[in-house]
Amino acid sequence: MSNISQKLDLRQSQTLTMTPQMQQAIKILQLNNVELSEMIEEELAQNPLLEKDESDQDREGDDTEAYENDTRDDMAQEFDEAWTGNESDDKSPREDFDAGSSMANIGAGGNHSFDDADSSFENQMSREVTLREHLQEQLHVAFSDPRDRMIGAGLIDLLDEGGYLREGIDELAERLGCKTERIENILPILKQFDPTGVFAADLKECLALQLEEQNRLDDPMRELLDNLDMIASYDHKKLADKCGVNETYLSDMIDEIRTLNPKPATLFDHLVVQTALPDVLMKRLPKNLGGGWRVELNHDTLPKVLINNDYYIEVSKTAKDKKDRQYLDEQLNSANWLVRAMDQRAKTILKVAGEIIEEQEAFFLYGVEFLRPMTLKDIAEKIDMHESTVSRVTNNKYIGTPRGILELKYFFSTALGDGDGAHSAEAVKAKIKNLIDAEKPGEILSDDKIVEILTAEGVDIARRTVAKYREAMHIGSSVQRRKQKKAELSE
């Protein structure tokens, strides 16, 4: 029989309580500038005490003071003392970079002026026709039956970004709720639409439709389309035998294939792809200021918010109801926490980015071959923060550098070797690519030869690792490269 008893113990332990405000600070930290701008817009709509600073004051001062408020109440002091950067939840060479562009005012309140080219009156007068609209115009001409038009419109909506219709007849019939025979009757007509090649099921059919339109789809060309993979291997002699032609005629056929459009939908792709907007900028300091680099936040994509204390005081005087006063106090507390969280976010990002730049200075000066191996833990230990904080800071955030816009995560890579002889995996990839790019037609390097060269340079690497890196960069084997060089010389 077991003895059951009660006793009273006194124990001392430490726990970290994640308050809602601290959770908000962590959320703000992991947002990039564009995402933060969207969040700020929502807060501005909900909190009457917050307002956006539209002043054009000089922002070249200390970035860590960008969000300083004139009044530092007890709550602000409490936030500064509570935040350490170690908060973690388990759920969780060109000249200086120029951020100026027609998109630079995104996230900074927008630009409603008609002075810029993007919103000029002339550009508002006309609009480019989309692929969908272009195909629907042809659809109404090709079909008179409303049901056929409806099915055709459904098939147009199922085209992928290249203009292909990847699903089979049975799947399409089930999706559109019609018989397979109807799909089989409609598809051949749709495949005659402009641009030629749309509605094809794969690359082979897309090219065949274009060749058929040019009356060039003969038997040798059909055989070539059946063996498109052999073009990449540069085994032209074997491919010529399959097609029943000589190598000279085969070369002409391949040239003809290369003039075709493998993605016909791109002819109507008028969207301008916007490059990533940098959250942080690094600029070279002049020699009279000591040289080196300066790191600052990209204020063009970062909104500045202020607390309207005058409005709070004015409204507080007229708020007689306890519920109204409580609402105002809650909004003021929320606004204070938001401003302080943004201030702390700025300090943390600048601290992490500054340490990354210091660690990878050789990369910025000399190129990717000098990229040092580095982990999140390395940076966290140097700036005395939690590794998860560094992860949040670097995730989905970009830095504008003299070598282009790069994701902060780019600078973290595994190491090959130990100690002082360690090399970054990205740096080794760059060395391999440079060696292959410098190959002469009669001196193609095998993977073993690349290992030998890298070993002589102090890079301890295995042959299988060279092969893995080469394949990751979509570079063929020495046999494939030799055939490619030979084919290029014969052309």
C-alpha positions as CSV (number, residue, x, y, z in Angstrom):
1,M,0.0,0.0,0.0
2,S,1.5,3.3,-1.1
3,N,1.9,6.3,1.3
4,I,0.3,9.5,0.1
5,S,1.4,12.7,1.8
6,Q,1.4,16.4,1.3
7,K,4.3,18.8,1.8
8,L,5.1,22.5,1.2
9,D,8.4,23.4,-0.7
10,L,9.9,26.8,-1.4
11,R,11.7,26.9,-4.7
12,Q,13.4,29.7,-6.6
13,S,13.5,29.7,-10.4
14,Q,13.9,32.2,-13.3
15,T,11.4,32.4,-16.2
16,L,11.0,34.7,-19.1
17,T,7.5,36.0,-19.5
18,M,6.6,37.0,-23.1
19,T,4.3,40.0,-22.6
20,P,2.1,41.0,-25.6
21,Q,4.3,44.1,-26.1
22,M,7.4,42.0,-26.2
23,Q,5.8,39.6,-28.7
24,Q,4.9,42.7,-30.8
25,A,8.5,43.8,-30.7
26,I,9.7,40.4,-31.9
27,K,7.1,40.5,-34.7
28,I,8.3,43.9,-35.8
29,L,11.9,42.8,-35.7
30,Q,11.4,40.0,-38.2
31,L,9.4,42.2,-40.7
32,N,11.2,43.8,-43.6
33,N,10.7,47.5,-44.4
34,V,7.9,46.9,-46.9
35,E,6.0,44.6,-44.5
36,L,6.6,47.0,-41.7
37,S,5.1,49.9,-43.7
38,E,2.0,47.8,-44.3
39,M,1.7,47.1,-40.6
40,I,2.2,50.8,-39.7
41,E,-0.6,51.8,-42.1
42,E,-2.9,49.4,-40.2
43,E,-1.8,50.9,-36.8
44,L,-2.3,54.4,-38.1
45,A,-5.9,53.5,-39.1
46,Q,-6.6,52.0,-35.7
47,N,-4.8,54.4,-33.3
48,P,-5.9,58.1,-33.4
49,L,-2.8,59.1,-31.4
50,L,-0.4,57.9,-34.1
51,E,0.5,60.0,-37.1
52,K,3.0,59.7,-39.9
53,D,5.8,62.2,-40.0
54,E,5.7,63.8,-43.4
55,S,8.4,66.4,-42.7
56,D,11.4,66.5,-45.1
57,Q,13.9,67.0,-42.4
58,D,17.5,65.8,-42.9
59,R,17.8,62.1,-42.0
60,E,21.6,61.8,-42.4
61,G,22.1,61.9,-38.6
62,D,22.4,58.9,-36.3
63,D,20.0,56.2,-37.5
64,T,19.5,54.9,-34.0
65,E,17.8,58.2,-33.1
66,A,15.4,58.0,-36.0
67,Y,12.5,57.1,-33.9
68,E,13.3,59.0,-30.7
69,N,10.3,60.6,-29.0
70,D,10.5,63.9,-27.2
71,T,9.1,62.4,-24.0
72,R,10.5,59.2,-22.5
73,D,8.0,58.0,-20.0
74,D,8.3,55.1,-17.6
75,M,7.0,52.7,-20.2
76,A,9.6,53.6,-22.7
77,Q,12.3,53.2,-20.1
78,E,10.9,49.8,-19.1
79,F,11.0,48.7,-22.7
80,D,14.7,49.6,-23.1
81,E,15.6,47.8,-19.9
82,A,13.5,44.7,-20.8
83,W,14.8,44.3,-24.4
84,T,18.1,42.6,-24.7
85,G,18.0,41.0,-28.1
86,N,18.0,37.6,-26.5
87,E,14.2,37.2,-26.5
88,S,13.4,33.8,-28.1
89,D,10.3,31.8,-28.5
90,D,10.6,28.2,-29.6
91,K,7.8,28.7,-32.1
92,S,9.5,30.7,-34.0
93,P,33.6,47.2,-57.2
94,R,31.2,49.8,-58.0
95,E,30.6,53.1,-56.2
96,D,28.2,53.5,-53.3
97,F,24.8,52.0,-53.8
98,D,22.2,54.4,-55.1
99,A,18.7,53.7,-53.8
100,G,17.2,56.4,-56.0
101,S,14.6,55.1,-58.5
102,S,11.1,55.6,-59.5
103,M,10.1,53.0,-56.9
104,A,12.1,54.6,-54.1
105,N,9.1,56.3,-52.5
106,I,7.3,53.0,-51.9
107,G,6.4,52.7,-48.2
108,A,7.2,56.3,-47.5
109,G,3.7,57.6,-47.8
110,G,3.5,57.2,-51.6
111,N,3.8,59.9,-54.3
112,H,0.6,61.2,-55.6
113,S,2.3,63.7,-58.0
114,F,1.8,63.4,-61.8
115,D,5.3,64.7,-62.4
116,D,7.0,61.3,-62.6
117,A,7.0,59.2,-65.7
118,D,5.2,56.2,-64.2
119,S,2.0,58.3,-63.4
120,S,2.2,60.8,-66.3
121,F,-1.0,61.6,-68.2
122,E,0.4,60.0,-71.4
123,N,1.0,56.7,-69.6
124,Q,-2.5,56.7,-68.2
125,M,-4.1,57.1,-71.7
126,S,-3.4,53.5,-72.9
127,R,-3.1,50.1,-71.4
128,E,-1.3,47.0,-72.7
129,V,-3.5,44.1,-73.7
130,T,-3.0,41.0,-71.5
131,L,-2.7,37.5,-72.9
132,R,-6.1,36.6,-71.4
133,E,-7.8,39.5,-73.2
134,H,-6.0,38.7,-76.4
135,L,-7.1,35.1,-76.4
136,Q,-10.7,36.0,-75.4
137,E,-11.0,38.2,-78.4
138,Q,-10.1,35.3,-80.6
139,L,-12.4,33.0,-78.6
140,H,-15.5,35.1,-79.5
141,V,-14.6,35.0,-83.2
142,A,-13.8,31.2,-83.3
143,F,-16.8,29.9,-81.4
144,S,-20.5,30.9,-81.7
145,D,-21.9,28.4,-79.2
146,P,-22.0,30.0,-75.7
147,R,-21.1,26.7,-74.0
148,D,-18.0,26.4,-76.2
149,R,-17.1,30.0,-75.3
150,M,-17.5,29.3,-71.6
151,I,-15.3,26.2,-71.8
152,G,-12.7,28.0,-73.8
153,A,-12.7,30.8,-71.3
154,G,-12.1,28.3,-68.6
155,L,-9.2,26.7,-70.4
156,I,-7.7,30.2,-70.9
157,D,-7.7,30.7,-67.2
158,L,-5.9,27.4,-66.7
159,L,-2.9,28.4,-68.7
160,D,0.4,28.7,-66.7
161,E,2.9,31.5,-66.9
162,G,4.5,30.1,-70.1
163,G,1.2,29.6,-71.9
164,Y,1.0,25.8,-71.4
165,L,-2.1,23.8,-70.6
166,R,-0.5,21.1,-68.4
167,E,-3.6,19.1,-67.3
168,G,-4.8,16.1,-69.2
169,I,-8.1,15.9,-71.1
170,D,-9.8,13.9,-68.3
171,E,-8.7,16.3,-65.6
172,L,-9.9,19.3,-67.6
173,A,-13.3,17.7,-68.3
174,E,-13.8,17.0,-64.6
175,R,-12.7,20.5,-63.6
176,L,-14.9,22.2,-66.1
177,G,-17.9,19.8,-65.7
178,C,-18.2,18.7,-69.3
179,K,-17.6,15.7,-71.5
180,T,-14.1,14.8,-72.7
181,E,-15.3,14.8,-76.3
182,R,-16.2,18.5,-76.1
183,I,-12.7,19.3,-74.8
184,E,-11.1,17.2,-77.6
185,N,-13.1,19.2,-80.1
186,I,-12.3,22.6,-78.7
187,L,-8.6,22.2,-77.9
188,P,-7.3,21.9,-81.6
189,I,-9.0,25.2,-82.4
190,L,-7.5,26.9,-79.4
191,K,-4.1,25.7,-80.4
192,Q,-4.4,27.7,-83.6
193,F,-4.7,30.9,-81.6
194,D,-2.1,33.6,-81.6
195,P,0.6,33.5,-80.2
196,T,1.4,30.2,-81.8
197,G,2.2,27.6,-79.2
198,V,-0.3,28.5,-76.5
199,F,-2.4,25.6,-75.1
200,A,0.4,23.1,-75.8
201,A,0.8,20.4,-73.2
202,D,4.6,20.5,-73.2
203,L,7.7,22.0,-74.8
204,K,7.7,19.5,-77.6
205,E,4.1,20.3,-78.7
206,C,4.7,24.0,-78.3
207,L,7.7,23.9,-80.7
208,A,5.8,21.5,-83.1
209,L,2.9,24.0,-83.4
210,Q,5.3,26.8,-84.3
211,L,7.1,24.6,-86.9
212,E,3.8,23.4,-88.4
213,E,2.8,27.0,-88.9
214,Q,6.0,27.6,-90.8
215,N,5.6,24.3,-92.8
216,R,8.8,23.0,-91.4
217,L,7.4,20.0,-89.4
218,D,8.9,17.2,-91.6
219,D,10.0,13.8,-90.4
220,P,13.6,14.7,-89.5
221,M,12.2,17.6,-87.4
222,R,9.7,15.4,-85.7
223,E,12.5,13.0,-84.8
224,L,14.6,15.9,-83.5
225,L,11.7,17.1,-81.3
226,D,11.4,13.5,-79.9
227,N,15.1,13.8,-78.8
228,L,15.4,17.3,-77.5
229,D,17.4,16.1,-74.5
230,M,20.2,15.0,-76.9
231,I,20.8,18.6,-78.1
232,A,21.9,19.5,-74.6
233,S,24.4,16.6,-74.5
234,Y,26.0,17.8,-77.8
235,D,26.0,14.3,-79.2
236,H,25.3,15.6,-82.7
237,K,26.6,12.6,-84.6
238,K,24.3,10.2,-82.9
239,L,21.4,12.7,-83.2
240,A,22.0,13.2,-86.9
241,D,21.8,9.4,-87.4
242,K,18.5,9.3,-85.6
243,C,17.1,12.1,-87.7
244,G,18.5,10.6,-91.0
245,V,20.4,13.7,-91.9
246,N,24.1,14.8,-91.9
247,E,25.6,16.9,-89.2
248,T,25.6,20.1,-91.3
249,Y,21.8,19.8,-91.9
250,L,21.3,18.9,-88.2
251,S,23.1,22.1,-87.2
252,D,20.7,24.1,-89.4
253,M,17.7,22.3,-87.8
254,I,19.0,23.1,-84.3
255,D,19.4,26.7,-85.2
256,E,15.9,26.8,-86.4
257,I,14.6,25.3,-83.1
258,R,16.5,28.0,-81.3
259,T,14.6,30.8,-83.1
260,L,11.3,29.5,-81.7
261,N,9.7,30.8,-78.5
262,P,9.5,28.1,-75.8
263,K,7.2,30.3,-73.7
264,P,4.7,32.1,-76.0
265,A,2.9,33.7,-73.1
266,T,5.9,35.9,-72.4
267,L,5.1,38.0,-75.5
268,F,2.2,39.5,-73.5
269,D,4.0,39.7,-70.1
270,H,4.2,43.4,-69.6
271,L,4.8,43.4,-65.9
272,V,8.0,45.0,-64.8
273,V,9.7,42.8,-62.3
274,Q,10.7,45.0,-59.3
275,T,14.0,44.0,-57.7
276,A,14.2,43.6,-54.0
277,L,14.1,46.8,-52.0
278,P,17.0,47.1,-49.6
279,D,16.2,47.5,-45.9
280,V,19.7,48.6,-45.1
281,L,22.3,50.6,-47.1
282,M,26.1,50.5,-46.8
283,K,28.1,53.4,-48.1
284,R,31.8,54.1,-48.4
285,L,33.1,56.8,-46.1
286,P,35.5,59.4,-47.6
287,K,39.1,59.2,-46.5
288,N,38.9,62.5,-44.6
289,L,36.4,60.7,-42.3
290,G,38.6,57.7,-41.7
291,G,37.4,55.6,-44.7
292,G,35.6,52.3,-44.1
293,W,31.9,51.8,-44.4
294,R,28.8,53.4,-43.1
295,V,25.6,51.4,-42.5
296,E,22.2,53.0,-42.3
297,L,18.5,52.1,-42.7
298,N,16.8,52.8,-46.0
299,H,14.5,55.6,-44.9
300,D,12.9,55.7,-48.4
301,T,11.1,52.5,-47.6
302,L,10.7,53.0,-43.9
303,P,7.9,55.1,-42.4
304,K,8.4,57.4,-39.4
305,V,5.6,57.6,-36.9
306,L,5.0,60.1,-34.1
307,I,2.8,60.3,-31.1
308,N,0.4,63.2,-31.1
309,N,0.7,64.2,-27.5
310,D,-1.1,67.5,-28.1
311,Y,-4.2,65.7,-29.4
312,Y,-4.0,63.3,-26.4
313,I,-4.0,66.2,-23.9
314,E,-6.8,68.0,-25.7
315,V,-9.1,64.9,-25.9
316,S,-8.3,63.9,-22.3
317,K,-9.7,67.2,-21.0
318,T,-13.1,66.4,-22.5
319,A,-13.1,62.7,-21.6
320,K,-15.4,62.5,-18.6
321,D,-16.4,58.8,-18.8
322,K,-14.0,56.3,-17.2
323,K,-14.4,54.0,-20.3
324,D,-13.2,56.9,-22.6
325,R,-10.2,57.7,-20.4
326,Q,-9.3,54.0,-20.3
327,Y,-9.5,53.8,-24.1
328,L,-7.2,56.8,-24.5
329,D,-4.7,55.4,-22.0
330,E,-4.6,52.1,-23.8
331,Q,-4.0,53.8,-27.2
332,L,-1.3,55.9,-25.7
333,N,0.4,52.9,-24.2
334,S,0.1,51.0,-27.5
335,A,1.6,54.0,-29.4
336,N,4.5,54.3,-27.0
337,W,5.3,50.6,-27.3
338,L,5.1,50.7,-31.1
339,V,7.5,53.7,-31.3
340,R,9.9,52.1,-28.9
341,A,9.8,48.7,-30.7
342,M,10.6,50.4,-34.0
343,D,13.5,52.3,-32.3
344,Q,14.8,49.0,-30.9
345,R,14.3,47.3,-34.3
346,A,16.5,50.0,-35.9
347,K,19.2,49.6,-33.4
348,T,19.2,45.8,-33.6
349,I,19.3,45.7,-37.4
350,L,22.1,48.2,-37.6
351,K,24.1,46.3,-35.0
352,V,23.7,43.0,-36.9
353,A,24.3,44.5,-40.3
354,G,27.4,46.4,-39.1
355,E,28.9,43.2,-37.7
356,I,28.3,41.3,-40.9
357,I,30.0,44.1,-43.0
358,E,33.0,44.0,-40.6
359,E,33.3,40.3,-40.9
360,Q,32.9,40.2,-44.7
361,E,34.9,43.3,-45.6
362,A,37.2,41.2,-47.9
363,F,34.1,40.2,-49.9
364,F,33.1,43.8,-50.5
365,L,36.6,44.8,-51.5
366,Y,37.7,41.8,-53.6
367,G,34.7,39.7,-54.6
368,V,32.9,36.4,-53.8
369,E,36.0,34.3,-53.7
370,F,36.9,36.1,-50.4
371,L,33.6,35.4,-48.7
372,R,34.3,34.0,-45.3
373,P,32.5,31.1,-43.7
374,M,30.1,32.5,-41.1
375,T,27.1,31.2,-39.1
376,L,24.3,33.0,-37.2
377,K,26.0,31.9,-33.9
378,D,29.2,33.7,-34.9
379,I,27.4,37.0,-35.2
380,A,25.2,36.4,-32.1
381,E,28.3,35.8,-29.9
382,K,30.0,38.9,-31.2
383,I,27.1,41.3,-30.6
384,D,25.9,39.5,-27.4
385,M,22.5,38.6,-28.7
386,H,20.4,35.4,-29.0
387,E,20.9,33.4,-32.2
388,S,17.2,33.5,-33.0
389,T,17.3,37.3,-32.9
390,V,20.0,37.4,-35.5
391,S,18.0,34.9,-37.6
392,R,14.9,37.2,-37.4
393,V,17.0,40.3,-38.4
394,T,18.6,38.6,-41.4
395,N,15.5,36.7,-42.7
396,N,13.9,38.2,-45.7
397,K,15.8,41.5,-45.4
398,Y,18.2,42.9,-48.0
399,I,21.2,45.2,-48.0
400,G,22.2,47.6,-50.7
401,T,26.0,47.2,-51.3
402,P,28.5,48.3,-53.9
403,R,28.2,44.7,-55.2
404,G,24.4,44.9,-55.6
405,I,21.4,44.2,-53.5
406,L,22.0,41.0,-51.4
407,E,19.9,39.2,-48.9
408,L,21.5,39.3,-45.4
409,K,21.3,35.5,-45.3
410,Y,23.6,35.4,-48.3
411,F,26.6,36.1,-46.1
412,F,26.1,33.0,-44.0
413,S,27.5,29.8,-45.5
414,T,29.1,26.6,-44.3
415,A,32.8,26.1,-44.0
416,L,35.1,23.7,-45.8
417,G,38.0,22.8,-43.7
418,D,38.9,23.8,-40.1
419,G,40.5,26.7,-38.4
420,D,42.4,29.3,-40.4
421,G,42.2,27.1,-43.5
422,A,38.4,27.1,-43.7
423,H,36.8,28.4,-46.8
424,S,33.2,29.5,-47.5
425,A,31.2,27.1,-49.6
426,E,30.1,30.1,-51.8
427,A,33.7,31.2,-52.3
428,V,34.7,27.6,-53.4
429,K,31.8,27.6,-55.8
430,A,33.1,30.8,-57.3
431,K,36.6,29.4,-57.6
432,I,35.2,26.3,-59.4
433,K,33.1,28.5,-61.8
434,N,36.1,30.7,-62.6
435,L,38.3,27.7,-63.4
436,I,35.7,26.2,-65.7
437,D,35.0,29.6,-67.4
438,A,38.7,29.9,-68.2
439,E,39.0,26.5,-69.8
440,K,40.4,26.2,-73.3
441,P,38.8,23.9,-75.9
442,G,41.6,21.5,-75.7
443,E,42.2,21.6,-72.0
444,I,38.9,20.8,-70.3
445,L,39.3,20.2,-66.6
446,S,38.0,17.0,-65.0
447,D,36.6,17.1,-61.4
448,D,39.8,15.4,-60.2
449,K,41.9,18.1,-61.9
450,I,39.8,20.8,-60.2
451,V,40.3,19.1,-56.8
452,E,44.1,19.1,-57.5
453,I,44.1,22.8,-58.4
454,L,42.0,23.8,-55.3
455,T,44.1,21.6,-53.0
456,A,47.2,23.4,-54.2
457,E,45.4,26.7,-53.3
458,G,44.8,25.4,-49.8
459,V,41.2,24.3,-50.2
460,D,40.6,20.8,-48.8
461,I,37.8,19.4,-50.9
462,A,36.6,16.0,-52.1
463,R,35.8,15.1,-55.7
464,R,32.2,14.4,-54.9
465,T,31.9,17.9,-53.4
466,V,33.2,19.5,-56.6
467,A,30.7,17.5,-58.6
468,K,27.9,18.5,-56.2
469,Y,28.8,22.2,-56.5
470,R,29.2,22.0,-60.2
471,E,25.8,20.4,-60.7
472,A,24.2,23.0,-58.4
473,M,25.5,25.7,-60.7
474,H,24.1,23.8,-63.7
475,I,27.5,23.2,-65.2
476,G,27.9,20.0,-67.2
477,S,30.6,17.3,-66.7
478,S,33.9,17.5,-68.5
479,V,32.6,15.2,-71.2
480,Q,29.6,17.4,-71.9
481,R,31.7,20.6,-71.8
482,R,34.2,19.1,-74.2
483,K,31.4,18.3,-76.7
484,Q,30.0,21.8,-76.2
485,K,33.3,23.5,-77.0
486,K,33.8,21.3,-80.0
487,A,30.4,22.1,-81.3
488,E,31.0,25.8,-80.8
489,L,34.2,25.7,-82.7
490,S,32.6,23.8,-85.6
491,E,29.8,26.4,-86.0
